[in-house]
Amino acid sequence: MPSESQGRFGRGASSMVSAVFISKILGLLFIIPLQNMIGGYAYGLYYLAYPLYTVMLTLSTAGFPLALSKSISDLSARGRHREATATLRIVGRAMLIFGLISFLMMWFLGPVYLRFTIPHQQQSLQHDALPAIRALAPALLLLPLMSAMRGYLQGYLRLQPSGTSQVVEQIVRVIFILAGAFIVIQLGYGPRVTAAIATFGAVAGAVPAFVVLRKAVIKTRRESLRKTRSAPIPKLPARSILWRLFLYSLPIAMGTLVLPLSQQVDAWTVPRELIGSGLSIVAATVQYGIYSGEALKLIQLPLSFANAIGASVMPAITEAMARNDRELGETRLLLTLRMTGFITLPGAVMLSILALPINLALFKSTTGTDAIALAGVMSIFSAIELVSTYILQGYDRFYTPVWHMGVGLLIKLGFNLLLVPFFGIDGAAVAGILGYFISSLLNMSALRRTTGLPVYFLRLTWRTWIATGVLGLFSYGILRLYEIMTTWMPVFHTSRLLALGAVLASLALGGPIYIVMAVLLRAVDQEELLRMPMVGSLLARLVHS
């Protein structure tokens, strides 16, 4: 196994996970002042805009850039760096066009989307939600080109600039949203304008992130061209390149749509079913905001880790295939699944067990606690589904996970219609668990058929599950202590400070317990620890000692 290439893969995946951790923590922390500042109704409007935006963004970005990373990885492994540069230019121009089309579609089809999502008799809600959608639309002008740049860098397994750009984007976005919301509220504007200002934060954050990516692409391109200085940059036929990438990108885009389409199913069904069960339009909007803006928002952290790992492994497996190195591909596959379990399982378990204090600390409410706990379980299966999709497509099994995704979405839709009228947003969470469980099960089965390896996630990560179980018992002890304190001292019953203390205590003490158990059980080895974000070298030294 080429150690240099494998090292780049490990370091790249770790840098992406580290960046995701920082950006998602910022995204979670800013929820507290934002929700308190703008109120539940504006918060619901804010998240009504995002399902359509996420689908449009995924359609205009996920396919071509990921296909580009796969193509660049193959060209790089074969030493065809100048052809890789020419391919980037062609895809970059296409992304500009796609971004413009996506912007126009979101801007002009926003009212159609709202009429389809919200009952016709609730025209006031349609009127209030439209500015938030249109304020978000300009981000589509820039983000597709940025994703093409990320795809080019990922093709060379240089993921640190992509991670840095995500952190920069999130910092600027958070500052803009909080400052903008504060200003418009002080000026006396209502939820309609406040939600629009909040969604425009995506546009503000994209600008500096674009600058970071552009510098990294220029540097990488210069370094790669030096390796083939004597060869001219070829003039590739744009039509054939785009057609080939389109054939790659279509199933890749469909595969990465699983989360936004699942959210879109919720946007179509949950508010309607809640209103149909007797809730008012305001109450239904608030409930939907709790589910999508709290429960689903919290699982973005473990899922983002899975997405970072998956986006790293697709070009890595493609590189191994281009070299005809089966052993390298299998090693990367197994490492990816082990990293997925090691990083996502503890977060999911802590989210489920500590749902009550997390909810109170972040959102100053106990409403939606059960949905948050169920969402923690959902994150396990959705992470497996997401990573296995990337792996299968790295092995050129493009459409297999797409069919599995469709099966999962149909199950999600059916159980939404069945459960939401009786159990509210908790029913939507249960439907999500069932849908992701089936699609992840199908993906893992296809992975075994594709590679011939006996790859079973539970068998591969059973030591991690035991370490996570110990962490779960400790977290449950923290929860019981918290409940005892709030029962015997009612003054602390709604204390956000005490709830935050319980969460931080579980993180500060439970994290080391989990690491020690994982090391003792050999859930990870020293080489894998070195690739863990931020604390990898320290943990590796502890293992060695």
Secondary structure, DSSP 8 states (H G I E B T S, - for coil): --HHHHHHHHHHHHHHHHHHHHHHHHHHHTHHHHHHHHHHHHHHHHHHSHHHHHHHHHHHHTHHHHHHHHHHHHHHHTT-HHHHHHHHHHHHHHHHHHHHHHHHHHHHHHHHHHHHHS-TT-HHHHHHHHHHHHHHGGGGGTHHHHHHHHHHHHHTT--HHHHHHHHHHHHHHHHHHHHHHHHHHHTT--HHHHHHHHHTHHHHHHHHHHHHHHHHHHHHHHHHHHTTTTS------HHHHHHHHHHHHHHHHHHHTHHHHHHHHHHHHHHHHHHHTT--HHHHHHHHHHIIIIIHHHTHHHHHHHHHHHHHHHHHHHHHHHTT-HHHHHHHHHHHHHHHHHHHHHHHHHHHHTHHHHHHHHHS--TTHHHHHHHHHHHHHHHHHHHHHHHHHHTT--SHHHHHHHHHHHHHHHHHHHHHHHHTHHHHHHHHHHHHHHHHHHHHHHHHHHH-S---HHHHTHHHHHHHHHHHHHHHHHHHHHHHHHHH-GGGTT-HHHHHHHHHHHHHHHHHHHHHHHHHTTSS-HHHHHTSTTTHHHHHHHHH-
